[in-house]
Amino acid sequence: MTEELDPTAQDSDGGSEEVVLTPAELIESLEQEENLRRAKKGDLKVSIHRMEMERIRYVLSSYLRCRLMKIEKFFPHILEKEKTAHEGELSSLSPEELVFAKQYMANTETYLKNVALKHMPPNLQMVDLLRSVPKPDLDSYVFLRVKERQENILVEPETDEQRDYVIDLEEGSQHLIRYKTIAPLVASGAVQLI
């Protein structure tokens, strides 16, 4: 399931259904727009730079729209993951996204209660959203590029007839592999999704 763009090959969500870190470099490049205002009018470099800034703005808004779609699709699981995260562990959501996810969950619960649950028998008036909403498919395959050499990565078999095997990931190499296998490497920044 490919939902994301990888505009700078940095911190992208790639094809995973899990929400990973935000693209800080894109945001920093948009902040450089102040330099454009000080440049000479009519300069070819300025117009090219402006076009590039508009492209980056478009890609970033598209990327953020995809993140919001993932949050809407998997909100109870994302919030549960945020609750169980250890102190010092980086959050996969920005503070604004976390507020959005909490509000979305509250609004969904309110809507369900007002529209459907209040008309049901008392024993059916509770809904466990964690069980009702599908989990992200961590078994889906994603494309990745290796940023740092990784050795002895255990790859689980797809079928019962196959056995586990170990692979080494060379720096700069690209692979198609199950997200679940490399999720810790994505979180650490050793590989990037493409």
C-alpha positions in Angstrom: 0.0 0.0 0.0 1.9 3.1 -1.2 0.4 6.2 0.3 3.5 8.5 0.7 5.8 10.5 -1.4 9.5 10.6 -0.7 10.5 14.1 -1.8 14.0 14.3 -0.4 14.6 10.7 0.6 14.7 11.8 4.2 12.4 10.5 7.0 9.6 9.4 4.6 6.8 7.1 5.5 7.5 5.2 2.3 4.9 2.5 1.7 4.4 1.5 5.3 1.1 1.9 7.0 2.8 3.1 10.2 3.3 6.8 10.8 7.1 7.6 11.1 9.0 10.8 11.7 8.2 14.1 9.9 10.5 15.5 7.2 12.4 18.2 9.0 14.6 19.1 6.1 11.6 20.1 3.9 10.4 22.4 6.6 13.8 24.0 7.0 14.1 24.6 3.3 10.7 26.4 3.4 12.1 28.7 6.1 14.9 29.8 3.7 12.3 31.7 1.7 13.3 34.8 3.5 16.5 34.8 1.4 14.4 35.1 -1.7 12.9 38.3 -0.6 16.3 40.0 -0.3 17.4 38.9 -3.9 17.2 41.1 -7.0 13.9 41.1 -8.9 14.1 39.5 -12.4 17.1 37.3 -11.5 16.8 33.9 -13.2 18.2 32.1 -10.1 15.5 33.7 -8.0 12.7 32.5 -10.3 14.1 29.0 -10.4 14.5 29.0 -6.6 10.9 30.2 -6.3 9.7 27.3 -8.5 11.6 24.9 -6.4 10.1 26.3 -3.2 6.6 25.9 -4.7 7.4 22.3 -5.6 8.7 21.6 -2.1 5.6 23.2 -0.6 3.3 21.0 -2.8 5.2 17.8 -1.9 5.2 18.7 1.8 1.4 19.4 1.8 0.8 16.2 0.0 3.0 14.3 2.5 1.2 15.9 5.4 -2.2 15.1 3.9 -1.1 11.4 3.6 0.0 11.4 7.3 -3.4 12.8 8.3 -5.1 10.1 6.3 -3.1 7.5 8.1 -3.9 9.0 11.5 -7.6 9.0 10.6 -7.4 5.4 9.4 -5.5 4.0 12.4 -6.2 6.6 15.1 -6.8 4.2 18.1 -3.7 2.2 17.4 -1.5 5.3 16.9 -2.8 6.8 20.2 -2.2 3.5 22.0 1.4 3.4 20.7 1.9 7.0 21.9 0.6 6.0 25.3 2.9 3.0 25.7 6.0 4.8 24.3 8.8 5.0 26.8 10.2 8.3 28.1 12.9 9.7 25.9 11.6 7.8 22.9 10.9 10.0 19.9 7.2 10.4 19.1 6.2 9.6 15.6 3.6 12.4 15.8 4.1 16.1 16.0 2.3 17.8 18.8 -0.3 19.1 16.4 -0.9 15.6 15.0 -1.3 14.2 18.5 -3.9 16.8 19.3 -5.6 16.1 16.0 -5.6 12.3 16.7 -7.1 12.8 20.2 -9.8 15.2 18.9 -10.6 12.8 16.0 -11.0 9.9 18.5 -13.2 12.0 20.8 -15.3 13.2 17.8 -15.7 9.6 16.5 -16.8 8.3 19.9 -19.3 11.2 20.3 -20.7 10.6 16.8 -21.0 6.9 17.4 -22.8 7.4 20.7 -25.2 10.1 19.3 -26.1 8.4 16.1 -26.1 4.7 16.8 -25.2 3.5 20.3 -27.9 5.3 22.1 -30.5 3.4 20.1 -29.0 0.0 21.0 -29.7 -2.1 24.0 -27.6 -1.1 27.1 -25.3 -4.2 26.8 -24.3 -3.1 23.3 -23.7 0.6 24.0 -19.9 0.3 24.4 -17.5 0.1 21.5 -13.9 -0.8 21.7 -12.3 1.3 18.9 -9.0 -0.5 19.4 -10.7 -3.7 18.3 -13.1 -2.1 15.8 -10.5 -0.2 13.7 -8.1 -2.3 11.6 -4.4 -2.3 12.6 -1.7 -1.1 10.3 -0.5 -4.0 8.2 3.1 -4.3 9.3 3.5 -7.3 7.1 3.3 -5.2 4.0 6.3 -4.9 1.8 8.2 -1.6 1.4 11.1 -0.4 -0.6 14.1 0.9 1.4 17.5 2.4 0.9 20.2 1.5 3.4 22.0 4.5 5.0 24.2 2.6 7.4 25.5 -0.9 6.9 23.5 -3.5 8.9 24.5 -7.0 9.6 22.6 -10.1 10.7 19.0 -8.9 10.0 16.7 -11.8 10.6 14.1 -12.2 7.9 11.1 -14.3 8.9 9.7 -16.8 6.3 6.5 -16.1 4.4 5.2 -19.7 4.6 5.7 -22.6 6.9 7.8 -24.5 4.4 10.5 -21.8 4.5 13.0 -21.2 7.2 14.3 -18.0 8.8 17.4 -16.5 7.2 19.8 -13.7 7.9 20.8 -11.0 5.5 23.4 -8.1 5.6 22.3 -4.7 4.3 25.1 -2.9 2.6 25.2 0.9 2.7 23.5 2.5 -0.4 21.8 -0.8 -1.4 18.0 -0.9 -2.0 15.7 -3.7 -1.0 12.1 -4.8 -1.0 11.3 -6.3 2.4 8.6 -6.7 5.0 8.1 -3.5 7.1 7.9 -5.5 10.3 11.4 -6.8 9.7 13.0 -3.4 9.4 10.8 -1.2 11.5 13.4 -0.7 14.2 16.0 0.3 11.6 13.5 2.9 10.2 13.0 4.3 13.7 16.8 4.5 14.3 17.4 6.1 10.9 19.7 3.3 9.6 17.4 2.8 6.6 15.0 5.1 4.8 11.8 4.1 3.1 11.6 5.1 -0.6 
